[in-house]
Amino acid sequence: MAQSTYDESKIQTLSALEHIRKRPGMYIGRLGNGTHVDDGIYILLKEVIDNSVDEFIMGFGSKVFVKVKDNTVTVRDYGRGIPLGKVVDCVSIINTGAKYSDDVFQFSVGLNGVGTKAVNALSSSFTVTAYREGKFSSASFSKGFLVSQDTGTCPEPDGTMVSFVPDKELFGDYAFNEDFIISRIWGYAYLNTGLSIDFNNKVYKSAHGLLDLLDKEVGSESLYTIIHSRSKQIEFAFTHLPGSYGENYFSYVNGQHTNDGGTHQSAFKEGILKGINEYFKKNWAPQDVRDGIVGAIAIKVKDPVFESQTKNKLSNTEIRSWIVSEVKDAIIDFLLKNPEDANKLNQKVINNETLRKELNEVKKGARESAKKVSLNIPKLKDCKYHLGQSTSHQDECERSVIFLTEGDSASGTITKTRDVMTQAVFSLRGKILNVFGKKRTEIYKNAELYNMMVALGIENGVEGLRYGKVIIATDADNDGFHIRNLLMTYFLTYFEDLVLAGRLYILETPLFRVRNKQQTVYCYSEKQRDNAIAQIRNSEVTRFKGLGEIDPKEFGQFIGEEIRLVPVSIPGMNEMHKTLEFYMGNNTPQRRDFIMENLI
């Protein structure tokens, strides 16, 4: 193999702009096409809104207007406005901004002066206008390069307006999902009481912060009055749900949603344990106190340290002691003032302890009968790399996936075409048990449910998950859809935190193949099929009912770089539990009526 020469000519220095466009993942995490809540187009929107919210935090401007139409995003705030002489620098020169000054911004997320520069560099068009004291300064860019500037006088109130279009050269044929944007905007509203955000002419505002957030998530399912506390640097809320497993947390730092938690979330959990144990004068185990809990924490830190530019996990260690202390004291104060709620909480922990001991007995028997098969699991074709396994192969570990398939035919097709380094396959025998409303002990009484849990590594929580994505890959027929629902019920009943972490997906495979001797088109809907038939002369049409019907030589492309995945997400735990009960619970007259009305 010919070797290229490695000399001075191969050393390159990229400008900051070129580096952002060449390595966008370092700045916004991922590109994507808008089908996932963490896709890059939503990060661009977040970076711009963050600046407007930072103005509100510092006491300037209580309204923000956001408009998204035809892939054009416009954000207008009524803060102080960028200083007119620095408008171009602030959106185009890396490490330029006022976020380094405690006098101007005390609790800002955007501490590194990169955010809007990345938006500018990754947009086909980007315009920023600053209004101050009856004057304005405006600059327009294309892919980060300055196109035009303007200054003058105008009657507009002080503030900043940013408008941008994400670059299709980078993001492809993307589209904004309005539900994802609304969810993010609600996050801003909960964390900034008094802030009003107008999104496409509808106003979002919260009066009670994290209490409103939890109330929306759990509603009437809360076992007792939601415990809520707010001070200058910390706000938290939590409650327990009856019949829920695991722990679910919403955590924030300076308004930034830290999906992967961090030191503040760990301290919050420790404070809950200490507060409850101290009040009840017990020494309960952490899992007994926290099983079934739903909590939210938001803190303000002057110098937050995150593990990456996308700020998903906080690393500051010096905050632990004061968070633990504040959480513990606030919980004890609440329980002293609310003895009825304290009694309900006490009973929940006792029930958790009883269930854990019962579960441990069942676990013991299940493990003995399984002879600690560990990862030598029947029907599992494993891959080499796993989530969190290696720092030297971090990208491969994060890319690792497991396909949950039905039957040997489908799993055989995937197994023959998969990437053995990053793609694992777990084959189900058919329809699994409907676990809605059943205790967690059912997992240990059912070999298939148990093997699936051990294969994923989630017995002790989502922290042990062995794959970056868990992908449900079932046939596109009634049986396949039923198995898909049974699997989603399994995860939403016992491993809700895996779904909330954005790790569960559904694989989309083509329903039709339309082809002639010159051309082949794969179609994912009847409309696409009809369009393909109209365009391809003398075509033959094949309907794929099952994954096993697709030739492995063809199938490889559907789980390769062009893989199409639908993320499984939930609007709120309260709504999710109602939906599960309706579709997967007892066969009520309402469900029978629904089936009859929609049978055709």
C-alpha positions as CSV (number, residue, x, y, z in Angstrom):
1,M,0.0,0.0,0.0
2,A,1.4,3.4,-1.0
3,Q,2.2,5.6,1.9
4,S,1.6,9.4,1.7
5,T,4.4,11.7,2.7
6,Y,4.0,13.3,6.2
7,D,5.9,16.6,6.0
8,E,5.4,20.3,6.7
9,S,3.0,20.6,3.8
10,K,0.5,18.3,5.5
11,I,0.2,20.6,8.6
12,Q,-2.9,22.7,8.4
13,T,-4.2,25.7,10.4
14,L,-7.9,26.2,10.2
15,S,-9.6,29.4,11.0
16,A,-12.2,29.3,13.8
17,L,-14.9,29.5,11.2
18,E,-13.5,26.7,9.1
19,H,-13.0,24.5,12.2
20,I,-16.7,24.9,13.2
21,R,-17.9,23.9,9.8
22,K,-15.4,21.0,9.5
23,R,-16.0,19.7,13.0
24,P,-19.6,20.8,13.9
25,G,-20.0,17.9,16.4
26,M,-17.4,19.6,18.7
27,Y,-19.7,22.6,19.0
28,I,-23.3,21.4,18.7
29,G,-23.0,17.7,19.5
30,R,-24.6,16.3,16.4
31,L,-26.1,17.4,13.1
32,G,-29.3,15.4,12.4
33,N,-32.3,16.4,10.4
34,G,-34.7,17.5,13.1
35,T,-36.3,14.1,14.0
36,H,-34.5,14.0,17.4
37,V,-34.8,16.5,20.2
38,D,-31.0,16.8,20.4
39,D,-30.4,17.4,16.7
40,G,-28.2,20.3,15.8
41,I,-30.9,22.7,14.5
42,Y,-32.4,22.8,18.0
43,I,-29.0,23.4,19.6
44,L,-28.6,26.4,17.3
45,L,-32.0,27.7,18.4
46,K,-31.0,27.1,22.0
47,E,-27.7,29.0,21.7
48,V,-29.6,32.1,20.5
49,I,-32.4,31.9,23.1
50,D,-29.8,31.4,25.8
51,N,-28.4,34.8,25.2
52,S,-31.9,36.4,25.5
53,V,-32.5,34.5,28.7
54,D,-29.2,35.6,30.1
55,E,-30.4,39.2,29.7
56,F,-33.5,38.4,31.7
57,I,-31.5,36.7,34.4
58,M,-29.5,39.9,34.8
59,G,-32.8,41.9,35.1
60,F,-33.2,43.2,31.5
61,G,-36.2,42.3,29.3
62,S,-39.0,40.1,30.5
63,K,-40.3,39.2,27.0
64,V,-38.7,37.1,24.3
65,F,-40.3,36.5,20.9
66,V,-39.4,33.4,18.9
67,K,-40.7,32.6,15.4
68,V,-40.0,29.6,13.3
69,K,-41.4,29.5,9.7
70,D,-40.1,27.8,6.6
71,N,-36.8,26.9,8.4
72,T,-36.1,30.5,9.2
73,V,-35.7,31.2,12.9
74,T,-36.1,34.6,14.5
75,V,-35.4,35.5,18.1
76,R,-36.1,39.0,19.5
77,D,-35.4,40.0,23.1
78,Y,-35.7,43.3,24.9
79,G,-32.5,43.2,26.9
80,R,-29.7,45.7,26.8
81,G,-28.7,44.9,23.2
82,I,-25.2,44.1,22.0
83,P,-23.0,47.2,22.1
84,L,-23.4,48.7,18.6
85,G,-19.7,48.8,17.9
86,K,-19.2,45.1,18.7
87,V,-22.1,43.5,16.8
88,V,-19.9,41.9,14.1
89,D,-17.2,40.7,16.6
90,C,-19.7,39.2,19.0
91,V,-21.2,36.8,16.4
92,S,-18.2,36.0,14.3
93,I,-14.9,36.1,16.4
94,I,-14.4,33.2,18.8
95,N,-13.7,34.0,22.4
96,T,-15.3,37.4,22.1
97,G,-18.2,38.4,24.4
98,A,-19.2,39.8,27.8
99,K,-19.8,36.5,29.4
100,Y,-16.4,36.6,30.9
101,S,-17.3,39.5,33.1
102,D,-19.1,38.9,36.4
103,D,-20.2,42.5,36.4
104,V,-22.3,41.9,33.2
105,F,-23.3,38.3,33.4
106,Q,-23.1,36.4,36.7
107,F,-24.9,33.1,36.0
108,S,-24.5,32.6,32.3
109,V,-24.4,29.3,30.4
110,G,-22.5,30.7,27.5
111,L,-19.2,31.2,29.2
112,N,-16.9,30.4,26.3
113,G,-17.9,32.9,23.7
114,V,-18.7,30.2,21.1
115,G,-22.5,29.8,20.9
116,T,-23.7,32.4,18.4
117,K,-20.5,32.1,16.4
118,A,-21.4,28.4,15.8
119,V,-24.9,29.4,14.8
120,N,-23.5,31.9,12.4
121,A,-20.9,29.5,10.9
122,L,-23.5,26.7,10.5
123,S,-26.2,28.9,8.9
124,S,-26.7,29.6,5.2
125,S,-27.9,33.1,6.2
126,F,-27.5,34.8,9.6
127,T,-28.6,38.4,10.5
128,V,-28.1,40.1,13.8
129,T,-29.5,43.5,14.7
130,A,-28.8,45.4,18.0
131,Y,-31.0,48.2,19.2
132,R,-29.7,50.7,21.8
133,E,-31.0,54.2,22.7
134,G,-32.8,54.8,19.4
135,K,-29.9,53.6,17.3
136,F,-29.3,50.2,15.6
137,S,-26.4,48.2,14.1
138,S,-27.1,45.3,11.8
139,A,-24.9,42.7,10.1
140,S,-25.7,39.9,7.7
141,F,-23.6,36.8,7.1
142,S,-23.6,33.7,4.9
143,K,-21.9,30.5,6.3
144,G,-20.1,32.8,8.7
145,F,-18.8,35.3,6.2
146,L,-19.8,38.9,6.5
147,V,-22.1,40.0,3.6
148,S,-23.4,43.4,4.6
149,Q,-23.6,45.9,7.5
150,D,-25.9,48.8,8.3
151,T,-26.2,51.4,11.0
152,G,-28.7,54.2,11.7
153,T,-31.5,55.5,13.9
154,C,-34.9,53.8,14.6
155,P,-37.6,54.0,17.2
156,E,-37.3,50.3,18.2
157,P,-36.9,49.5,22.0
158,D,-33.5,48.3,23.2
159,G,-32.6,44.6,22.6
160,T,-31.3,42.2,20.1
161,M,-32.8,40.4,17.1
162,V,-31.2,37.3,15.5
163,S,-32.5,35.6,12.4
164,F,-30.9,32.5,10.8
165,V,-31.5,29.6,8.5
166,P,-29.5,26.3,9.3
167,D,-27.3,25.4,6.3
168,K,-28.8,22.5,4.2
169,E,-25.3,21.7,3.0
170,L,-24.6,20.5,6.6
171,F,-28.0,19.5,8.0
172,G,-29.5,18.0,4.8
173,D,-33.3,18.0,4.2
174,Y,-34.2,19.0,7.8
175,A,-37.4,20.1,9.4
176,F,-38.2,21.7,12.8
177,N,-40.5,19.7,15.0
178,E,-42.7,22.2,16.8
179,D,-43.3,19.9,19.8
180,F,-39.6,19.7,20.5
181,I,-39.3,23.5,20.4
182,I,-42.3,23.9,22.7
183,S,-40.8,21.4,25.2
184,R,-37.6,23.4,25.2
185,I,-39.4,26.7,25.7
186,W,-41.4,25.3,28.6
187,G,-38.0,24.5,30.1
188,Y,-37.0,28.1,29.9
189,A,-40.3,29.2,31.4
190,Y,-40.1,26.8,34.4
191,L,-36.5,28.0,35.1
192,N,-37.2,31.7,34.8
193,T,-40.4,32.6,36.6
194,G,-41.6,36.0,35.3
195,L,-40.1,35.4,31.8
196,S,-42.7,35.4,29.0
197,I,-41.7,33.6,25.8
198,D,-43.9,34.1,22.7
199,F,-43.5,31.3,20.3
200,N,-45.4,31.6,17.0
201,N,-47.9,33.9,18.7
202,K,-48.6,31.6,21.7
203,V,-47.2,32.8,25.1
204,Y,-45.4,30.4,27.5
205,K,-45.0,31.5,31.1
206,S,-44.6,29.8,34.6
207,A,-45.5,31.3,38.0
208,H,-44.2,28.5,40.2
209,G,-41.0,27.2,38.4
210,L,-40.1,23.6,39.0
211,L,-43.3,23.0,40.9
212,D,-45.2,23.7,37.6
213,L,-42.8,21.4,35.8
214,L,-43.4,18.4,38.1
215,D,-47.1,19.1,38.3
216,K,-47.3,18.9,34.5
217,E,-45.2,15.7,34.4
218,V,-47.0,13.8,37.2
219,G,-50.3,15.6,37.7
220,S,-52.7,13.8,40.0
221,E,-50.4,10.7,40.2
222,S,-48.2,12.4,42.9
223,L,-48.4,10.3,46.1
224,Y,-48.2,13.4,48.3
225,T,-47.9,17.1,48.0
226,I,-44.9,17.9,45.8
227,I,-42.0,19.1,48.0
228,H,-40.8,22.4,46.5
229,S,-38.0,24.7,47.7
230,R,-36.5,27.8,46.1
231,S,-33.6,30.1,47.2
232,K,-31.1,32.4,45.5
233,Q,-28.9,29.7,44.0
234,I,-31.0,26.5,44.1
235,E,-34.5,25.4,43.4
236,F,-35.7,21.8,43.6
237,A,-38.9,19.8,43.7
238,F,-39.7,16.1,44.0
239,T,-42.4,13.6,44.8
240,H,-42.9,9.8,44.6
241,L,-45.3,8.0,42.2
242,P,-47.2,4.8,43.3
243,G,-46.3,1.7,41.4
244,S,-43.3,3.4,39.6
245,Y,-39.8,1.9,39.4
246,G,-36.4,3.6,39.2
247,E,-35.6,7.3,39.6
248,N,-36.2,10.2,37.1
249,Y,-34.6,13.6,37.4
250,F,-34.7,16.8,35.4
251,S,-31.6,18.8,36.2
252,Y,-30.4,22.2,35.1
253,V,-27.4,24.5,35.6
254,N,-27.9,28.2,34.8
255,G,-30.9,27.3,32.7
256,Q,-29.1,24.6,30.8
257,H,-30.7,21.2,30.8
258,T,-28.0,18.8,31.9
259,N,-29.3,15.5,30.4
260,D,-26.6,13.4,31.9
261,G,-26.8,15.0,35.4
262,G,-23.6,15.6,37.1
263,T,-22.4,16.7,40.6
264,H,-25.4,18.8,41.3
265,Q,-27.8,15.9,40.6
266,S,-25.7,13.5,42.7
267,A,-25.7,16.0,45.6
268,F,-29.5,16.5,45.2
269,K,-30.0,12.7,45.5
270,E,-27.7,12.6,48.6
271,G,-29.6,15.4,50.2
272,I,-32.9,13.7,49.7
273,L,-31.6,10.5,51.3
274,K,-30.1,12.4,54.3
275,G,-33.1,14.6,54.8
276,I,-35.6,11.7,54.9
277,N,-33.4,9.4,57.0
278,E,-32.8,12.2,59.5
279,Y,-36.4,13.2,59.8
280,F,-37.7,9.6,60.3
281,K,-34.6,8.6,62.4
282,K,-33.9,5.7,60.1
283,N,-31.0,4.3,58.1
284,W,-32.9,3.3,55.0
285,A,-31.0,2.1,51.9
286,P,-30.8,4.7,49.1
287,Q,-32.8,2.6,46.6
288,D,-35.7,2.3,49.2
289,V,-35.8,6.0,49.7
290,R,-35.5,7.0,46.0
291,D,-37.3,4.2,44.1
292,G,-40.3,5.7,42.3
293,I,-39.1,9.3,42.7
294,V,-39.5,12.1,40.2
295,G,-37.4,15.1,40.9
296,A,-36.1,18.4,39.4
297,I,-33.2,20.5,40.4
298,A,-31.9,23.8,39.1
299,I,-28.8,25.6,40.4
300,K,-26.9,28.8,39.5
301,V,-23.1,28.6,39.5
302,K,-20.7,31.4,38.6
303,D,-18.1,29.2,36.9
304,P,-19.8,26.0,35.7
305,V,-17.5,23.3,34.4
306,F,-19.1,21.0,31.8
307,E,-17.8,17.8,30.3
308,S,-18.3,19.0,26.7
309,Q,-19.4,22.0,24.7
310,T,-23.0,20.7,24.6
311,K,-23.0,21.0,28.4
312,N,-24.9,17.8,29.2
313,K,-23.0,17.0,32.5
314,L,-21.7,19.3,35.3
315,S,-18.3,18.5,36.8
316,N,-18.0,21.1,39.6
317,T,-17.1,19.4,42.8
318,E,-17.1,22.4,45.2
319,I,-20.9,22.7,45.1
320,R,-21.7,19.3,46.6
321,S,-21.7,20.2,50.3
322,W,-24.0,23.2,50.2
323,I,-26.5,21.5,47.9
324,V,-26.7,18.5,50.2
325,S,-27.2,20.8,53.2
326,E,-29.9,23.0,51.6
327,V,-31.8,20.0,50.2
328,K,-31.7,18.1,53.5
329,D,-32.8,21.1,55.7
330,A,-35.6,22.0,53.3
331,I,-37.0,18.5,53.3
332,I,-36.9,18.2,57.1
333,D,-38.7,21.6,57.3
334,F,-41.4,20.5,54.9
335,L,-42.0,17.1,56.7
336,L,-42.3,18.9,60.1
337,K,-44.9,21.2,58.7
338,N,-46.8,18.6,56.8
339,P,-47.3,15.4,58.9
340,E,-49.9,13.8,56.6
341,D,-47.5,14.0,53.6
342,A,-44.7,12.7,55.9
343,N,-46.8,9.7,56.7
344,K,-47.5,9.0,53.0
345,L,-43.8,9.3,52.3
346,N,-42.9,7.0,55.2
347,Q,-45.3,4.3,53.9
348,K,-43.9,4.6,50.4
349,V,-40.3,3.9,51.7
350,I,-41.5,1.0,53.8
351,N,-43.3,-0.5,50.7
352,N,-40.2,0.0,48.7
353,E,-38.1,-1.9,51.3
354,T,-40.6,-4.7,51.4
355,L,-40.7,-5.0,47.6
356,R,-36.9,-4.9,47.4
357,K,-36.5,-7.8,49.8
358,E,-39.1,-9.8,47.9
359,L,-37.4,-9.0,44.7
360,N,-34.0,-10.0,46.1
361,E,-35.4,-13.5,46.9
362,V,-36.8,-13.8,43.3
363,K,-33.5,-12.5,41.9
364,K,-31.5,-15.1,43.8
365,G,-33.6,-17.9,42.4
366,A,-33.5,-16.4,38.8
367,R,-29.7,-16.1,38.9
368,E,-29.2,-19.6,40.2
369,S,-31.5,-21.0,37.5
370,A,-29.7,-18.9,34.9
371,K,-26.4,-20.0,36.3
372,K,-25.1,-16.5,36.0
373,V,-25.1,-16.7,32.3
374,S,-23.7,-13.1,32.3
375,L,-23.5,-12.1,28.7
376,N,-23.4,-15.6,27.2
377,I,-27.1,-15.0,26.6
378,P,-29.2,-17.2,24.3
379,K,-30.4,-15.3,21.2
380,L,-27.8,-12.4,21.7
381,K,-25.3,-11.7,19.0
382,D,-23.1,-9.2,20.7
383,C,-20.8,-6.5,19.3
384,K,-17.3,-5.6,20.2
385,Y,-17.7,-2.1,21.6
386,H,-20.1,-1.0,24.4
387,L,-21.2,2.2,25.9
388,G,-18.8,3.6,28.5
389,Q,-16.4,0.7,27.9
390,S,-13.3,2.4,26.5
391,T,-11.9,5.9,26.3
392,S,-9.7,5.1,23.4
393,H,-12.7,4.0,21.3
394,Q,-15.2,6.5,22.7
395,D,-16.9,7.2,19.3
396,E,-17.4,3.5,18.6
397,C,-18.8,2.9,22.1
398,E,-21.3,5.8,21.8
399,R,-22.3,4.5,18.4
400,S,-23.0,1.0,19.7
401,V,-26.6,-0.2,19.2
402,I,-28.7,-3.3,19.9
403,F,-31.5,-4.4,17.7
404,L,-34.5,-6.1,19.4
405,T,-36.0,-8.3,16.7
406,E,-38.8,-10.9,16.5
407,G,-37.9,-14.4,15.4
408,D,-34.9,-16.1,13.7
409,S,-35.8,-14.9,10.2
410,A,-35.6,-11.1,11.0
411,S,-32.6,-11.5,13.4
412,G,-30.8,-13.6,10.7
413,T,-31.2,-10.8,8.1
414,I,-29.8,-8.2,10.5
415,T,-27.0,-10.5,11.8
416,K,-25.7,-11.1,8.2
417,T,-25.5,-7.4,7.4
418,R,-24.7,-5.7,10.7
419,D,-21.4,-4.1,11.7
420,V,-20.0,-6.6,14.2
421,M,-18.0,-3.9,16.0
422,T,-20.9,-1.6,17.0
423,Q,-24.2,-3.5,16.3
424,A,-25.7,-6.2,18.5
425,V,-28.8,-8.3,17.9
426,F,-31.2,-9.8,20.4
427,S,-33.8,-12.1,19.0
428,L,-37.2,-12.5,20.7
429,R,-39.2,-15.8,20.3
430,G,-42.4,-13.9,19.5
431,K,-44.8,-11.8,21.6
432,I,-43.4,-11.1,25.1
433,L,-45.5,-10.9,28.3
434,N,-47.6,-7.8,28.7
435,V,-46.1,-6.4,31.9
436,F,-48.5,-3.4,32.4
437,G,-49.4,-3.2,36.1
438,K,-47.2,-6.1,37.1
439,K,-44.5,-6.1,39.8
440,R,-40.8,-6.0,38.8
441,T,-40.5,-9.6,40.1
442,E,-42.1,-10.7,36.7
443,I,-38.7,-9.9,35.0
444,Y,-37.1,-12.6,37.1
445,K,-39.8,-15.2,36.6
446,N,-39.6,-14.8,32.8
447,A,-36.4,-16.0,31.0
448,E,-36.9,-13.7,28.0
449,L,-37.6,-10.6,30.0
450,Y,-34.6,-11.4,32.3
451,N,-32.2,-12.1,29.4
452,M,-33.1,-8.9,27.7
453,M,-32.5,-6.9,30.8
454,V,-29.1,-8.5,31.4
455,A,-28.1,-8.1,27.8
456,L,-28.8,-4.4,28.0
457,G,-27.0,-4.1,31.4
458,I,-29.9,-2.1,33.0
459,E,-30.7,-4.3,36.0
460,N,-29.4,-1.6,38.4
461,G,-30.4,1.4,36.3
462,V,-29.7,3.2,33.1
463,E,-26.1,3.9,34.2
464,G,-25.2,0.3,33.3
465,L,-26.6,0.5,29.8
466,R,-24.2,-1.3,27.4
467,Y,-25.4,0.3,24.1
468,G,-25.8,3.9,23.0
469,K,-29.2,3.1,21.3
470,V,-31.8,0.4,22.0
471,I,-33.6,-0.2,18.7
472,I,-36.9,-2.0,18.3
473,A,-36.8,-3.7,14.9
474,T,-40.1,-5.5,14.3
475,D,-42.1,-6.4,11.1
476,A,-44.4,-3.8,9.6
477,D,-47.5,-5.9,10.2
478,N,-50.1,-6.2,12.9
479,D,-48.0,-8.8,14.9
480,G,-44.9,-6.6,14.5
481,F,-46.8,-3.5,15.8
482,H,-48.1,-5.6,18.8
483,I,-44.6,-6.8,19.7
484,R,-43.4,-3.1,19.4
485,N,-46.1,-2.0,21.9
486,L,-45.3,-4.9,24.3
487,L,-41.6,-3.9,24.2
488,M,-42.4,-0.2,24.8
489,T,-44.6,-1.2,27.7
490,Y,-41.7,-3.3,29.2
491,F,-39.4,-0.3,29.0
492,L,-41.9,2.3,30.2
493,T,-43.0,0.2,33.1
494,Y,-39.7,-0.9,34.5
495,F,-37.0,1.2,32.8
496,E,-38.7,4.6,32.3
497,D,-35.3,6.4,32.8
498,L,-33.9,4.7,29.7
499,V,-36.7,6.2,27.6
500,L,-36.3,9.6,29.2
501,A,-32.6,9.5,28.5
502,G,-33.4,9.3,24.8
503,R,-31.9,5.8,24.3
504,L,-35.0,4.0,22.9
505,Y,-35.8,4.0,19.1
506,I,-37.9,2.3,16.5
507,L,-36.2,1.2,13.3
508,E,-37.9,2.3,10.1
509,T,-37.5,0.0,7.1
510,P,-39.1,0.3,3.7
511,L,-42.6,-1.0,3.1
512,F,-42.2,-1.1,-0.7
513,R,-39.6,-1.5,-3.4
514,V,-40.3,0.0,-6.8
515,R,-37.9,-0.9,-9.6
516,N,-37.2,-1.6,-13.2
517,K,-33.9,-2.7,-14.8
518,Q,-32.4,0.8,-14.5
519,Q,-33.6,2.1,-11.2
520,T,-34.6,1.0,-7.7
521,V,-36.5,3.1,-5.2
522,Y,-37.4,2.1,-1.6
523,C,-40.6,3.6,-0.2
524,Y,-41.6,4.1,3.4
525,S,-45.2,5.0,2.7
526,E,-48.0,4.4,0.2
527,K,-47.6,8.0,-1.0
528,Q,-43.9,7.5,-1.7
529,R,-44.8,4.2,-3.5
530,D,-47.4,6.0,-5.7
531,N,-44.9,8.8,-6.6
532,A,-42.2,6.2,-7.5
533,I,-44.6,4.2,-9.7
534,A,-45.5,7.5,-11.5
535,Q,-41.8,8.2,-12.1
536,I,-40.4,4.8,-13.0
537,R,-41.6,3.2,-16.2
538,N,-42.6,-0.4,-16.4
539,S,-41.9,-0.9,-12.7
540,E,-42.5,-3.9,-10.5
541,V,-43.7,-3.3,-6.9
542,T,-42.7,-5.5,-3.9
543,R,-44.4,-5.2,-0.6
544,F,-42.1,-6.1,2.4
545,K,-44.2,-7.4,5.3
546,G,-41.3,-8.7,7.4
547,L,-37.6,-7.9,7.8
548,G,-36.9,-11.5,6.9
549,E,-38.4,-10.9,3.4
550,I,-35.7,-8.3,2.5
551,D,-32.5,-9.9,1.0
552,P,-29.5,-9.4,3.4
553,K,-27.6,-7.8,0.4
554,E,-30.2,-5.1,0.2
555,F,-30.9,-4.8,3.9
556,G,-27.4,-3.6,4.9
557,Q,-28.1,0.0,3.7
558,F,-31.1,0.3,6.0
559,I,-29.0,-0.2,9.2
560,G,-25.9,1.7,7.8
561,E,-25.2,5.4,7.6
562,E,-28.6,6.0,6.2
563,I,-30.4,4.3,9.0
564,R,-33.9,5.8,9.8
565,L,-34.8,5.8,13.5
566,V,-37.9,7.2,15.3
567,P,-37.0,8.2,18.8
568,V,-39.5,7.0,21.5
569,S,-40.3,10.0,23.7
570,I,-43.1,10.9,26.2
571,P,-44.9,14.2,26.6
572,G,-45.1,13.6,30.4
573,M,-45.2,10.7,32.8
574,N,-48.8,11.5,33.7
575,E,-50.0,11.3,30.1
576,M,-47.8,8.3,29.4
577,H,-49.3,6.3,32.3
578,K,-52.8,7.1,31.1
579,T,-51.9,6.0,27.5
580,L,-50.4,2.8,28.7
581,E,-53.4,2.0,30.9
582,F,-55.8,2.6,28.0
583,Y,-53.9,0.5,25.4
584,M,-52.2,-2.1,27.5
585,G,-54.5,-2.3,30.7
586,N,-57.8,-4.2,31.2
587,N,-60.0,-4.4,28.1
588,T,-62.4,-1.6,29.1
589,P,-65.6,-0.6,27.2
590,Q,-63.9,2.6,26.2
591,R,-61.1,0.6,24.5
592,R,-63.5,-1.7,22.8
593,D,-65.4,1.3,21.4
594,F,-62.1,2.8,20.3
595,I,-61.2,-0.4,18.4
596,M,-64.6,-0.7,16.8
597,E,-64.5,3.0,15.6
598,N,-61.0,2.7,14.2
599,L,-61.1,-0.9,12.9
600,I,-61.3,0.0,9.2
